[in-house]
Amino acid sequence: MTTIFKIYWTDENNQACGQEATELVQALQITKDKRDAGYSFVTMVSENTQHVGKPGVDTIVDGKTPDGEDYDWSKAGRAGRPRKNDRVITHKDR
């Protein structure tokens, strides 16, 4: 599995620059070096070139993930009503 890291920054002439690395430690060091040298807008991104499809679970059938695990997550459940096993605080601690 090959992951490519790209480091981008803006040089002293406000020109966009970039460099690639194949190892995370190397990419982090390049990023740190650019920031320490005073470059602005230093950022790092990565992409797994072997990845196929969207990240996360993309198929739920009868409440199960493709590997058979139960899947009950929902966006509404995150901020909505408490679920059966949620701890509910009814008063604020003083």
Secondary structure, 3 states (H helix, E strand, C coil): CCEEEEEEEECCCCCEEEEEECCHHHHHHHHHHHHHCCCEEEEEEEEECCCCCCCCCCCCECCECCCCCECCCCHHHHHCCCCCCCCCCCCCCC
